[in-house]
């Protein structure tokens, strides 16, 4: 039996213990955005560091940043072979609304073919599956490549301190390939590889009116309500055709090639599938583009939350002193988050009425990125996926943002191979997040084959 087949058999035989181990880390509520969970962030980092130690990694460190730490380790057992830097993140999203979870978010529960818990798909299950693939190789002839592992704790915040970390640690992180395990596939029976990610520009817009909340009966009709003014400004940020109205927003947008549009059209996702998955009565978006083009290759502007005035139960008739909206823009290649901030401020300068004061707070950014579809690393990933799933993978553009992909391309000069196994309906960021367990098993197999092919 070849070492690859032996490693795959080892992973199958140890599946139950791997699943129990995964449940351990899923039970840690490592919510990066909530200060109360800082001790849990450190617990999760320590758990990962111990996993690397158990696998025989060296130079293991929980490395501080200005925010949450990065877990690092390296395994050099293949002289003369390539070095692969594996990326993941151990932080998770908040669990709100808690009452919509069928089982508690940090009490991992198997129902059918799925494991339900916050972070199961995004992305503790993904990075853990990769570590289990490494374990299987170690016990069956050794890992055929050299490995570096970098697992951060702030991806769900937009990785605000990762760029500085990578810049400071360029020599430490030097590698031939980057494997980003924070990715997904289209269906359980259809693997896919992401070759493009949208970027992100995230802001808070604050609108201020009176110096304090006012009685809406006494003052209503004489003072411009900040909540109303903010809603009017937001409503004007799209036209009737779904296009964003910020000045210059589309000036640098990259146009899809005919080949790319044809490749996207091959993806077996129908609009009906999207309707079923989202529960909306009808799709919406920029005119002149298909749904797949809208979510992968066109920029967007979305309202992520609005807060103002009295929102508790009961009645309180106030005219609020201020209102706030969280706004995110998904950006496509050639767009720059710095330009987007200027465009947002220019829009507000021209459209905000003199009856209010406004302020923009930049919260998080990530640059969009495209990677080469025919590189050696991508060819190895294609082969590993095709052998594991029995069908060739399709290439797709991803609507989300993974900031590290642009960072390693810029600072390390390496394209990231985005090879993960989350599904579109895994509910990451929402209630009842799940990991499809057959994907967890196949993911281990695919990673084993990928490392072997990279070594060749």
Number of C-alpha atoms within 10 A of each C-alpha: 7 9 19 21 15 16 26 23 16 18 25 16 11 12 16 11 11 17 18 12 13 19 22 14 23 25 19 23 24 28 25 23 16 10 10 11 15 17 14 18 24 17 16 23 28 15 17 23 20 14 16 23 15 10 16 14 20 14 11 19 17 19 14 11 15 10 14 22 21 24 25 25 22 24 20 15 15 15 10 9 15 18 24 24 22 24 21 26 25 30 29 28 20 20 22 12 9 14 10 12 17 11 15 18 24 20 16 22 16 16 9 8 12 18 24 29 27 35 32 32 30 31 24 23 31 28 27 24 27 23 21 24 25 23 22 27 26 17 14 18 13 15 24 25 21 21 23 23 24 20 22 25 28 23 23 21 17 19 21 20 19 23 17 13 16 19 15 11 12 13 10 11 21 19 19 17 23 26 23 23 28 22 23 23 22 20 16 15 12 17 25 24 25 24 19 25 29 28 26 28 23 24 21 19 21 20 23 22 21 17 9 12 15 18 13 16 10 10 13 14 9 8 14 20 26 26 24 15 20 23 14 13 16 17 10 14 19 17 11 9 11 15 17 20 16 20 15 15 18 17 9 12 17 14 12 12 9 9 9 16 15 11 14 20 16 12 15 12 14 11 14 11 11 16 13 10 12 12 9 10 8 10 11 11 15 19 12 10 12 14 20 20 21 17 18 21 28 23 25 22 21 15 14 12 11 15 13 18 19 14 9 7 6 6 8 12 13 18 26 23 20 24 22 22 21 18 19 20 21 27 32 27 20 15 22 19 22 12 12 20 19 13 17 19 17 15 17 18 12 8 13 17 13 9 13 18 14 20 13 17 12 15 15 15 24 25 25 25 24 18 19 13 17 10 12 13 22 24 16 21 26 25 17 25 26 17 14 18 18 12 14 16 20 18 20 24 20 20 24 17 22 25 24 22 26 24 22 21 16 14 13 20 14 19 26 28 26 25 26 30 34 29 20 13 15 21 19 22 17 17 23 22 22 29 30 22 20 13 27 23 20 20 28 29 28 28 27 27 25 24 25 18 18 22 18 11
